[in-house]
Amino acid sequence: MRLLLLAAVLGIALAARVSYDGHKVLRVNPTDDQLALLMQFKNRPGFSFRNEPRRTGANLDIMVSPEQHAAFLSFLKEKNIGFHVLFDNIQTLIEAEDRRQRSMSKAPRAISFDQYYRYDEINSYLEELAAKYPNLVTLESIGKSYEGRDMVVIKISSGGSGTRPAILIDGGIHAREWIAPATALYVINQLVENNAANSALTDAVDWYILPVLNPDGYEYSHTEDRMWRKTVSVTPISGCPGVDGNRNFGFHWNEVGASDYPCYEDYAGEVAFSEIESRNLRDFALANKEQIKLYLTFHSYGGYLLYPWGYTSELPPDWHPLQELAADASLAHLNAGGDPFTIGSFTNVLYAAAGGSDDYMKGVAGIELSYTAELTDTYYGFQLPAELINETVPRFFESVRVFGSYVKENF
């Protein structure tokens, strides 16, 4: 009887979620002229641009609702824009993901890398590590989210009383990018539970890691809308909640690549740092800016390692060492069995996007080395199947090893 009741509750919960039944994902490789034509559909109802190409011939993935599909195909044909269908019905991928998540065992206070974890489960794991490794791990709540969730940073340090150089990592500022928190958890796992093999990364460098920067949005993507990107705060337009946290940082805020319309996915907020989550990370970074030498924020997808600036195509004066270090990290990823990353400044390689955390960390906090990692470049996009986590995160850990070694040797 209890199992039947649980099944009924799960069924109701799933039925209440946003459905993407009939939504197709089309991949286009547009020329510059074709891209200009396609940009008119960005943020139009029934369309979602899952990425944006910067260079001619790069992939542009567009999710199209069933209501818009026929007209959009006619437009592509009229303009002689080629495409192929990545997913004929994105809802089938969501439902397969749901079935796997429900089928996985959830042993208390344990972790594996064959499933995606909910926010409370992530924090429980951090608490387990703090209890089990008190000489290596401490936890700090840097504040609460909009809905009151503790935002917990794990500090991994073998000593030094805060005098050692540090690396700051976060993931999950965009709710739907589940592989980002999973990667942050793997880094934590390797630095703590596998410290015997990785002690060279912690014997002279401290690590501050915030696995989920947008906890409310992350939970919302699990329970209500798998494709949710933003925070969940109230905005001036009813029915259009949330702000793009990676357009909300107060450095050249809302100058380019962001929107002032709350219903758009790249809404920058009413003001810079309108979001408590952005303010919490800002305050933590500023409080520790003398110690932090490298900032690394995890996103998906596309296979990019990006450095500032996002607000302009001009390069920072120290772009050469930024480029060289990213190239070394990419080579380590390749040697571990991954694909090479596309490397460069955010605007020149991906697209212009002011108000990003990476720009703020370098431009205001003064953190010399600041990177965005757009993890994975598969046709699954944001919905990387959980069975692929185990092959994805160890490869990128080798890139993290390069970053850690550089900080150890140069600061």
Order of alpha helices (4+ residues) and beta strands (2+ residues): alpha-beta-alpha-beta-beta-alpha-beta-alpha-alpha-beta-beta-beta-alpha-alpha-beta-alpha-alpha-beta-beta-alpha-beta-alpha-alpha-beta-alpha
